[in-house]
Amino acid sequence: MDIQIGTNVQVKVVKQPTNEAAIKTLRRVLAKDESIKAEKKRLDKVADSKLRYKTRGGRPWIQRMVKIHPAQGVQGEQGVIFASADVINDLKSVSRFIEVTPA
């Protein structure tokens, strides 16, 4: 994989990841795409509106929604991300599941 630091690259998942660690890495990398960032921001606003405050034992108790990941890391998902040093290392670790092209 020949990626220059500081460039934008398109990452496409071409094979279903076989382990949970690879899925988690792909979620983290794909979450840096601008469209997924916007979706995450929208989901965070929804989650904030769903907070429920109760009193239990005289103390405030907060019930929160379960986190929803906008990037699932499944086959066919793609995104354009900025290639920094940490991103390049993550892409190398899951290189057998992805296809990387210059954006």
ZIFEN-V888907 format. One record per helix or strand of 2 or more residues. SS is the DSSP state (alpha for helix, beta for strand). FROM is the first residue (numbers start at 1). LEN is the number of residues. Records with the same first field share a line. If there is no record, write none. Layout:
# ZIFEN-V888907
SS->FROM-LEN  FROM-LEN
This chain:
# ZIFEN-V888907
beta->8-6  52-5  59-5  78-5  98-5
alpha->20-11  34-16  85-9
